Amino acid sequence: MTPYTWLLFDADNTLWDFDAAEAHALEQTLLERDIAWSAEVLGTYRLINRAAWDDYEAGRLPKEQLRDIRFRRLLEHYRQDHPAEALSLSYRNYLAASHHLLDGAMEVLEYAQSRYHLGLITNGLQEVQRPRLANTGIADYFAFIAISDELGVAKPQAAFFDHAHAQMGRPPRKEVLVIGDNPNADVKGAIDYGFAACWLRHPGAADRRHLGETFRIRKITELLRYI
């Protein structure tokens, strides 16, 4: 028997296939404005986007700038003259309409819901995450949903996890398991707060020996061995 009474799931690249949704949304956004699309452009955007989210999660970038700054930097990189705000809005609309789930995500939620209380904790934008929850039909699995954009604070900051803890009624922290793909925002943030953690380690992710007491899985369905 595991000691957990609560499982807190990250969303992007933990339950949702964000890589697929991101690629589709960016391709459609650029093509509708006759901007060249390629795998190289996608790779550049992902580097820019990750850097922006890292700054946001560390408190260096205000959330008001997060929506558009990624596209300003992309356009500057390729010396393109287009309105970054319009591209950002189109991208967010396409992303909000996505319904990509990782293989096995529904199976894991069905199993987990019958045994634990569940929460969803995500660093994301409200206008993107809320429609995706509806599109993929997973919202009803969770007792609460915490979205950083709505809270004004993001993982791995302790204030985010403290909000989640309050939503659960503050059970003993050792009874809470956080499951996510981001070794800093999800795993280290959870461990620093006193929760247990499971790292969904996608192929190609570097090993992180500093994570401490945690366990690593590559596919979401592997979680069934541990919970």
N, C-alpha and C positions, 0 to 999 in steps of 0.2 A: 504494500500500500504506500502511495506517495503521501507526503505531509501537506500537500496543497489543497486549499479550498477554493482558491481563485486562480484563473489563468487570464493573463492580460496579453492580448495579441496586438502586435503592430499590424499595419495594413499593407503598405506598398512593399512588394517583393517578399511578403510573408504570407498573406492571403491572396492579394491581388498580384497579377503579373504586370508590374508597373513597367518593366522594360518594353514589353510588347505594346502596351497602351501609349507609352511615351513616344515610341518610334512612329506609330500610326498618327498620333496627334500632331507631331512636329512635321511629318511629311505632308499631311493635308494642309496644314497652316502655310507652309512655304509654297507648295504647288499652286494653291489658289491665288497667289500673288506673283506667280511666274518667277519665283526665286529658285535657283538651282538646288536640287536635292540629291544627296548621296550619302553613303555610309560614313564618309569622312566628315560631312557636315553634322551628322548625328553624333559622331564621336566627339567633335568639338563642342557641340551643345551640352553633351553630358558632362564634360569636364567643367564647363562654365556653370552649369546648373548645380553640380555637386559642390563647387566652391562657394556658390551663393548660399546654399542650404547649410553648409558647414559654418559660414559666418553668422547666419540666422540662429542656428542652434547654439552657437557660442555667445550670442547676445551682441555680436558686432554689427549686425545688419538689422535695421528696423523692419518689421513685417510689412510696413507700408511701401518699402522699396523692393521687396522680394519679387512681387508679381512681374514687374517690368524690367528690372535691371539685367536679368538673364538675356533678354532679347536685345537690349541696348548693347551689351557686350558682344553678343553674336554678330549683330549688324556691324559693329565697329571692327570686329575681327576680319570680316569679309568685305569691308568698305562698301556696304550697301546702304542706300538712302531710302529707308522705309520707316513708317511710324512704329516705334517699338511697342507702344501701348496697344495699337490695333492688332499686332501680331500676338502679343501676350493674351489678349482677350480671346482671339480665335483659338489659340492653343488650349487655353483653359476650357473653352466650350467643347472642343473635341475630346479633351481628356475627361471632362465631366460625363460625356456620353458613352465612355468606354465600359465594357462589361467583362474584361479579361480577368479570370481567376487562375491561380496556379493549380496545376493538376493535384487533385486530392484535397483541396482546401475545404470543400463542402463535407467530405467524408470525415475530416478531422473535427470540424465544427459540430457535426451531428453526434459524434462520439463524445466530444468534450462537454457538450451541453447537457448530456444525460448524467454527468458525474461531477461537474464543477459549476461554479458561478463564473461567468465570462465577462470580460470588458475589452473594449477596443481602444487603443491608445495610438494616435497617429500625429506625426508632424505633417501638416498639410493645410491647404487652403479650403475654407468652408465651402465656397462655391464649386469646388471640384469634388471634395470628399463626400458631401451629403448626397449629390445625385448618383455618385458611383455606388454608394451604399444601397440606394433604391434600385439601381440597375442590376446589381448582382444579387439582390435578395438576401443579404446577410445581416442586415441591421437587427432583425428580431432575435438573433442568437445572443445578443449582448444585453447585460443589465444596465450598462452605461457606455457612452461613447465620448471620448475626450479628444478634441481636435485642437491642435496648438493655436491655429488662427483664431479660434473662438475664445481661447483662454488668455491669449496674450503672452504665453510662455511656452517654451518648447522642450522636449527631451533633448539632452540629458539633464536639464536643470531640475534641481530637487523640488522646486515649486510645482512643476508639472506632475511629478510622481506623488507629491503630497495631495494634489487635487484628486488624483485617481484613488489614493488611499482613503480620502474622505468619502468619495462616492461609494466605496465598498463598506463603509461603516467602521473603518480602521481595524480590520482583523490583525492578528499578529503578523508581522512582516514576513516571517519565515513560512507562512502559509500561502504566499503569493509568488507565482511563477510568471515572469515576463518572457515572451517569445517574440523574437524579432531578428531581422537580418543585419541591422546596423550595430557593429561591435561597440561603438561609442554611445550613440543616442539610446539604443535599446539595452544592450548588455551591461556596459559599464555604468550607465545611468541607473539601471535597476540595482546593480550590486552596491553602488555607492549609497543608495537609499536604504538598503537593507533587505531588498527582495532577492529571490533566487532568479536565475536567468537561463534561457536556452538560446543559443546563437544558431540561427538558420544560415549556415555558411554555404553560400552558393559557389559552384565551381569557379576557380580562379581567384577567390578571395584569399588574401594573405592570412597566414596563421597569426593569431594574436595571443601570445603566451602570457601577456600581462592581465588577461581577463579574470583570472582567479577562478573561484569555484563556479563552474558552469559546465554545460555539455554542448557538443557541437553536432548539428545534423545538416544534411545537404538537401533533403527533400522534406516537405511539410509532413508527408505521411510517415516519415521515420519518427515523428514525435509520438506516434501511438505506442512505441516501445517504452516510453518514459512516463506517460501520464496515466 
